[in-house]
Amino acid sequence: MKRREYPAIPLVGAGALVFKENEVLLIKRGKPPLRGTWSLPGGRCRENENLKEAAGREVKEECGIDVAVTDLLKLFEYIEHDDEGGVKYHYVVFDFKASYTGGTLEHSSDASDARWIPLRELDRYELSDAVREVVRAARTVV
């Protein structure tokens, strides 16, 4: 298993912007990096797993729901340095558009909360610029 902290090379992750009518799914991260922030469900890809499969699996593991993963919305890189300037976390993350297909929303240990948020209420949540960019990108995908 590759190390999450101080990785030798960047780790590949996949996430999903999940839509259910006029709502999107957000999780409150329960583990580092970015513990306590609102984000999209997602995580590290496994060996021999394609990116769309990883995004769907992560949504199921973190939120207990099934999704249909479709378009790539955004590719971004997350790098977090420690106090000495070392690279503590380094991820290359592919975020996809996804639609809710079934299941009951429940957060797992990786997320301290999971909610369906009406699009009009997103400004009430502290979101990173990267998450806001993914939401903007989703609005341009036909």
N, C-alpha and C positions, 0 to 999 in steps of 0.2 A: 504494500500500500504506500502510495506517495505521501510525503509529509505535507500537511497543510501549512504549518508554520515553518518559515525559513526553507522553502522548497528549493531544490537544486535548479529546477526549470519552472517556467510558468505552468500553472494548472489550468485545464480546460473545464469550463462550466457551462451549463445551459439553464435558462430560466424561461418563464412563460408569463405573458400578460394575458390573463384569462378573463374572457368576457362572458357575462350572463345577462342578457338583455342590455340595460343601460348601466350596468355595474361592472366593476373590475375587482379582482381578488388581490388583496394585499395581506402580507404577513408581517408580524413584528418579529424580527430576528432574535432567536433565543441563544445563539452561540456566536462567538467571534468568527470572522471579523464583522464589524458593524452591529454588534449585539445591541438590542433595544431600539433599532431604527426600523421604520416601515419600508418594506421592499416588495419585490416580486418573488414568488416562490421559485426556487431553483437551487442548484448545487453542482457538485463535481460530476463529470462524466466518468463512467466506469470503462474498463478495458473492454473492447469489442462492442461498445454501445454507440449508436449514432446519436447525433445531437438532439434530434426530435424525440427519440426514445428517452433520452436522459431527461429532457424537459418534462415529458409526460410522467415519467417515474417519480421525479422530484415533487411534482404537484401532488401526486397520489400519496407519497410518503409524508409530506409536510402538512397536507390539508385533507386527505381522505376522499378526494373527489376524482372523477375521471374526466379527462379532457381530450379534445381532438386538436392536435398541434398542427399548425399550418405554416404561415409565412415567417421567414426571418425578418425581424424588425430592426435589430440593432446589434452591432458588435462593439463591445467596449472592453477596456482593460482597467483592472483595479490593482493598484499597487499601494501597499501600506508599509511605511518605514518605521523602525523602532527608534528609540531616543539616540542611538549611536549611528543612525543612518543606514543600518542593515535592512534588507528587504524581508519583512516579517510575513507578508502575504502578497502573492502575485497570481492573479487570475486573468484569463482571457475568457470573456463570457459572451455567449451567443443567446440573445433573447428573442423568443418566438411569440407570435400571436397564437392564441388558443381559445377554444370555445368549450364551455361547460357542457358535459354530456350526461352526468349523473353522479349520484352519491350525496352524502351528507357532510357538510363542511365541519371539520374538527381539526384543530391544530395538534401537531405532534411535538415531541421534545425539541426538535430543531427550531420550532417557532413558538413564541410565548403567546401569540394571538394570531387569528386569521379572520378576516372579515370581507364581506362583499360591500364595496364602497360605491355609492352612486357617483358617476363621473362628475357631476356638478359639485360634489363635496370634496374632491381630491385636494383642494387648497387648504382644507382644514387639517391635513396630515403633513407631518414633516417628512418630506420625500427628498431623496438625493436628486441632483441634477440629472444623473443617468436615468433614473426611473421616470422623471418628467419627460426626458427625451424619447424614451421608449413609448410612452403614452402618445406623444406628438407624432411619432413615426407610425403608430397604429392607425391614426386618423387619416393618413395618406395612402395606406394600403387598400387597394380595391379588392 
